[in-house]
Amino acid sequence: MSPSRRSMAVTAGVLAATTLVVTAGGVSGATAPRPADAKGASTSAPVLPARFTQQKVQWTACGADVTPKAVPGAECGWVKVPVDYAAPNGETVKLRVSRVQAKDHGHRLGSLLFNPGGPGAGGAADVADGNWQAGEQARARYDLVGFDPRGTAGSGQIKCPDGVAQGPENPPRTEAEATKAFADGARRARACQRASGAVLAHMDSVSVARDMDVLRTALGDAKLNYTGFSYGTFIGQQYLKLFPGKVGRMVLDGVVNPAADMRQVARLDVKTSDDAVRRYAHDLVARGDRRLGSTTEEILRTLTTFAEKLDRKPLRAAGGEEFTNAALSTYLGMAVTGEVSWKRLTPALVAALHGDVTALDRLDAGAAGESGGGKPTPQEQRTEENESVSMSGVLCLDSPSAPKSPKEMLDTADAFAEQSPLFGRSYAWQMIDCATWPIAPTGAAEPVKASGAPPVLLVSYTDDQLTPLANARAVHRQLDHSSLLVRKGQGHGAYASERPSTCTDRAVDRYLVGGQLPDKTVTCPA
């Protein structure tokens, strides 16, 4: 038995949403970024023609292609950018943008650009349908602006007819199996390259950061005010590096550490997931639930021993499919990321330990309903597929350290499995898309110092499974001027979230509206 593709993406997301990249290199074909000039613009690429820098957005009502449920007053439009900033007179791509104007228009502070993360997620729909609205004070004083980054959603989607390489349901153990997986990944990647055209080679985050500066001028703003979540924090850091003199107020929430390479991030993801399983085991003991063991360590041994047994001899589902260690890793990952509750997983694990995996099969079937989804619409399915391929398009340019051969991947997976029998091997093989990508990466893992930029606000939960608090603390040390706001509890994206925190939202809004930063590090209660 193997989990659905949708559920497999959840486990991949633990890696991908934090392997969110690790780089800050240049645009393909461009020189390396140099310090900004006196006006705050990077000098590493040719000056843009006026047709880009002097364009204005022509706002109209948002259509159903953006969202079928736009909030009152939502507007949409387009902004044109060059595909290759090193050759701005070449091909162009149109970026879809959306706007909801400031409620207190008489005291409007400008635009607040929003990115929801990914990479691969578009932000235009989130603003147009009110899915993201900022805090109350910021919403009153700013025009909220969402955009779909190049190659994603409405902005010149890249295309991969056969999809991209995914971590195999049963990670290879022999060089022959690994060679076959690499050949399949390379075939899929070449199909992406043929179908997508020039933009595939320019999906890197530095190009997206340059796009944001074009958006800034098209919106008529002297400075860029920005709120980025998850991968969006990485884009924000690239903007800080390229255009320190053009930064207004910037909030980076659920922080990605640009100094960590892909393997370092993957190892941190493994540790984060192991730590979450340990907390789960501790909670079972605290509640008197002894079904998986009497102590935290006994429960961990039970799960680890089960994983090792599945490596030697997978179980069989009613339909004859194999249930492997990789499948177990996926189900544990679903709980780590909140896709299913630990409460529902426990009886399914107990049954699986006794040889019956049908309960886990039913758990997978119910995951969509638990996460509030249900069967996706055709448009949602297309969006999900585009996010998957766009994620690879970005990560594989930004991230320089994926294994490059079948043997190197096998050795990496063995090392990861030694670190974590539960998650290591599966998480290592999530790097196969970048291991087989046809375009060389342009990035490098390095901290962003952003000398000359104004102070920025970093935000994180204490327990963030996708972008751990350790990331925010590292970036807080790296940036010359920053404050760190920590919200106690578990989650991903602490500001203006579905579970509001008055302390968090007020502190962020005080900064966005009045420029008032909290102390160097401040904590909001759960």
N, C-alpha and C positions, 0 to 999 in steps of 0.2 A: 504494500500500500504506500502511496506517496501523497502528500498534501497537494491541494490545488495550487495552480500557478499564482493565484492571488495571495494565498497564504505563504507560499515560498518567498514572495516579494517582501513580506513582513520581516522575515529573518534577514534577507538581503538588506533591508532598510536599516537594520541596526548597524551594518557596516556602511552602506552607501550614504546614509544621511549624515554620517560623521566623517566619512572618508571624503566627504564634502570637501575634500580638496585641500590641497595642501600646497598651493603654489602661488607664485606671484611673478612668474616670468613675463616674457613679452609676447606680443602678437606674432604669429608665424610670419617670418620674413622681415620683421621690424628689428631695429636695434634694441638693446636692453634699455629699460627705463632709466632715465637720468633725472637729476634733481629738477624740481619745478622752477619755472622762471618767476620773475618778480610778481607777475599777475596771477600766479597760482596754477598755470597750465603746464603739464608735462611737456618736455621738449623732445621726447623720444620718438615721435611720429610726425609726419608732414602736417603742416597747417591745413585744417579742413576748409574746403571751399565754402563760400557763403551760402550755397543752397542747403547746406546742412546747418550751419550755425545761425542762420537768419530765418529759418522756417518757423511757422507758427502752427499750432494744432487747430484743425478745423473740427470743432466739437459738434456732434450730433447725438441723437438718442441712441442708446446701446441696443443692438439687435439681439435676436435669439442665438446667434452664433457666439455671442459673448456670454450671455446668461438669459434664460427665459423668465427670470424673476428680478429684474433690475429694481433697485430702490428708487423712490421718487427723486427726480433731479439728476440721476446718474447720466453721465455723458461719456461718449467714446470717440476716439479718433486715431490718427496714425502719425508716426514720426519716422522719417527716412534716415537710415544710417549706412555708411559704407560697409561692405562685407569685410574688407581688409583695410585696416587703418593705415597700413604701410603703402597702400595704393588706393587712395580715396576717390580717384576718378574711375575706378573700375565698377564692379557690380555693387548693387545696393540691396538692402532688405528693409521692409517696412515693419516697424514695431507697433503692436496694438497697445493703446493706452486707454485708461478710463479715469474719470474724475467725479467726485462728489464735492461740491463747493462748500466752503466754510459756512457754518451756521450763523456765526457772527461776522458777516461779511464786512461790516464797517470797521472791524478791528482785525482784519485778516493779516496773517503773518507771512503768507506765501503758500507754497506747495509742500506737502509732506509725502515724499515718494516711499512706496512700500514694496518689499519683496518677501514672499512667503517661504522661500527656501527651495529645497529640492536636492540638487539641481534638476531642472526639468519641469518645475511647477510654474504656471503662469499666475500673475497677480492681478490682471485686469478684471477677471470675473470676481475675485474676492472683494475688491472695492465696489464694483458695480452692483453686486447683489447684497452688499452690506455684511458679508461674512467677516470682513475686518473693518473696524470702525475707529480704531485708536481709542484713547481715553477720552472722557467727557470734555475736559478742557482743551485738549489738542484738537478734537473734532470740531469744536466751536471756532477755533482760530486758524485752522489750516484747511486748504483744499486737499483732500485725500486723493492721491494719485496712485493707481496701480499700473503695472506694465507687464507684458509677456516678453521675457528675454528672447533674444535671437534664437531661432530654431525651435522654439517651443510654442505650444498652444496656437495663438493667432498670428505669431510673428515668424512666418516663413518656415514652417515645420520641416525639420529634417525627416527623412524617410528611410526606414529599414524594412524592406519587404519580408525578410525572414526573421525579423527581430534581431536582438543582439545576444551574444553568448551569456548565459546565466550559469550560476553555480550548479553543477550537475546534481541531480537528485541523489545519486550515489557517487560521491567523489572518487575519481580514479585512484587506484592503488599501484598500478603497474605503468611502466613507461609506454607500453603499447596503448593502454587505455587513455593515458594523458595525451599522447600524440594524436589520437583520434579526436579527443575533445578540443585540442588546439586547432586541428584542421577544420573542424566544424565552426569554431569561433572565428577563424580567419575568413572562411567562406561567407559567413553572415556579415562580417565587418566590411568586406569588399562590396557586398551588395548595398550596404548603407552608403558607401562612398560613391558608387555609381548613381544611386537614386537621389542623393541629396544635393549634389553639386558642390559649388565652392564653399558654401557656408559651413560645411562639416569641418573644414580645416580651421575655422575661425569661431568655434563655439567657446573658446577659452574665457575665463573669468575676467582677464584684463580687457578683452574686447567688450564684454558686458559692462564693465566699469566705465569704459570710454563712451559706450552708448548712453549711460546715465548722465554723462556730462552734456551730450547732445540734447537729451530730454530736458535737462535743467535750462538750457538756453531756449528751447522751444516753448517751455512753460513760462518764460520771462523772469526767471529767478536769478538773482545775483549769486546766491549761495545754494548749495544742495542740502536740504533738510531730508533726513532719511531714517526709516526704521526697517531694519532687516532681521529676519528670523532664520536661525539655523544656517544653511548654506548662504542665505542672504547676508549673514555677518561676514562671510568671506569676501563677497562682492564689495561690501562696504569698506573692508580693510584695503582692498585693491584701489578703491577710489581715494582713500586717505593717502595712499602711497603716491598715486599719480597726480592728484589735484589737491594737495594739502591746503592751498590758499583759497580753494573754492568750497570748502566744507563749512556748512552752517552748524546745525545741531544733528547729531547722529546717535541713534540708539541701536545697539547690537545685542540681540536677545537670543540666547541659546547658542553660545559662541563656538566657532570653529577656530582651531589653532593652526595658523598657516605655517608654523615652523615644524610641524610633524609631517613626515612623509606617509605614503599610503600604508606601508607595512606597520609603522608605528601606530597609526590610527587604528588599523585593524586589530593589533594586539590590545590596544586600549579598549576597543569594542568587546573583545573576548573577555577581558578582565571585568568590564562593566556588567556583562551578562552573567558571568560567574558570580559576581557579587550580588546580583539581583536574585539568583537562585538560592544563594546562602541566606539572604534576608527572608525569602519565602520559607525555607526550611526552619529558620529560627521562629518565624511567625506560627508555623504549624505546631511546633513544640510549645510555644507560649499559650496557644489556644487549647492545648491538651489533645491535639489530633495526632495519634500515634500510628496512623495507617502506613506511613512510609518509613517510620523509624521513631525511636524514643528520644533521640538527641539530634541536634543540628548536624553533627558530624556523621551520625549513622545514616541520616537521610541523604546526605551528599554522597556517602559511600554506596548507598543503594542505587542512586541514579547513575553514578559513574560505573559501577559494576554492570548495571543493565546496559549502558551504552557500549561497554567493552564486549559484552555477550552478543549484542546486535552486530558488532563488527565481525565477529566470528561466524554467527549464524542468525541471519535476519528472520523475523517472524513472518507469518503469512496471514494476509487478510482473507476474508470470506471469498473474495473474487480471485484469490491466488496471487495478488501483488505482494511484493516484498515490503516489509516495514523495517527500515534500516536505522543505524545510528544517525544518519543525516536527517531522516524523518523525525526522530526524537528531538534533534537539535532545533528543527523548525518549530515544533509544537512548544518547546520551552521558550524559544524566541518570540513566539506569538504572545506568550504571557509576559515576557520581559517588556515588550513594547505596548502592553495593554490591549492587544487585539482580542484576547480572551482573558477571563479572570482566573487567578490561581485557584479560586474556589471550585470552578468548573473543571479545571485541569486535574485536580487531585484524584477524584474517583476514576477518571479515565486512565491516569498513570497506574493506579492500583490494579485496574483490570488488565492493563498491558503487561505489568509485571507477572501476572498469572497467565499470560499467553493470549489474552483477548484484546485485540487492537480496534475492535469495532467502535468502542466508545470514543476513541480518539478520532476515528473517521467521522462520527456524528459531531464531535467538537468542531472539526474543520468545517463541516457543512453549516454549523450555526454561527461561525465567526462573523460572517457578514451582517447577520441580524443583530449580534451583540454590539458591533461597532456602529450600529445605527444606519447601516447601508442597505442591505438587501441586494437583490440582483441589480447590477448596474445597467443604466440605460445605454443605448448604442453610443450616444455622445460621451457618456462617462467612460465607456470602454475604450473609445478612441483616445480620450484624454489620458487614460492610464497607460495605454500603449505608447503614446508620444512621450509621456514623462519618463518611461523606462528607457527609451532609446536616447532621449535628450540627456538623461543622467549620464549615460556612457559617453555621449558626445562631449560633455563638459569635463567629466572626471578624467577621461583618458588623455585630454590635452593638458589639464592642470597637474596631473599626478605622474611623476617621473619614475616611480620605484616599483611598479608591478613586475612580478616574475616574467621573464622573457622566453623561457623554454619549458617544454614538458618536464624535464628533469628538475629545473629550478623550482617549478611549481610543486612538484612532488616533495622536494626537500623542504620547501616552505610549509606545506601542509603538515608534514611530519613534525616539524618544530612547533607549529601551532597546536597540533593534537597533543603534544607532550605538555604544553602549557595548560590546555583545557580539553580533556576527553569529551566533554559535552558539546563544545562549540568550535574548537579550534580548526578542525579539518574543513568543516562546512564554510566557516567564515573565510578561511584562506582561499578557497576556490571561488569565492565571490569576485576575486580579482581577475577572473579569466577574460572578461570583456576587454579590460585594458591591456592584458597580456597579449591579446591577439588583435588589437586595434591597428588599422593600416596607416595611421598618421602619427608621427613621432610627437611626444609631448613637448610643450614649449615652456613648461613651468619648472619651478624649483622650490623646494621646501625651505622657507626662510621667514624669520619674523618680520613684521611690519613695524617700523619705528615711527613713521609719519611725522618727522620733524617739521615744525612750523604749522602743523594742523591745530585747530582748537581742541579743547578737551572733549572726549566722547564718553557716553554712558554705556557700560556693559551690564547685562542683566542675565541672571541664571537662576534656575531652581537648585536647591541643594542636591536633589536626586533627579537628574536628567539622564535617562538611559541612552539618549541619542547623541547629545552633546554634553558630556559630563562637566561638572563644575570645575574640574581640573583645567579644562580648556580656557574657561573665562579667567581663571587665576593666572594662567600662563600669559594670556594676551594682556591682562592688566599689568603684568610685569614688563611686557615688551613695549607697550605704547608709552610714549613719553608723558602723555597727559590723559588720564582716564580715571573714572570712578566705577566701582563695582557694586551693584545692587543685587543682593542674594535673597531670593524668596524661599522660605522653608517649605519643604514638601516635594512631591513627585510630579513631574510634568515636563513639557517641552514647549517653551514659549510662555514666559511668565507675565508679560505685559498685555493688557487688553485681551485676556484669554477667556475661554468659555466659563472658567471658574474664576470670577473676578477677585482681585485682591485690592482693597481700597488703599492699603499702604503702598503697594507696588505701583498702581496706576497713578496715584497722586504724586509720588516721587518722580516718575517718568514725565508726567505732564508738567510738573514744576520746571523741569529742565527744558522740555520742548517749548513751552510757552514763555517762561521767564528767564531761561538760561541758567537756572539755579541747580547746580550739581550737588548731590549728596556728598557726605564725607567719602574719603577714599574707598572705604568699604562699609556698607550698611546692610543690615539684615531685616527683612520683613517677616512677620510671623506666618505660620501656616494658616 
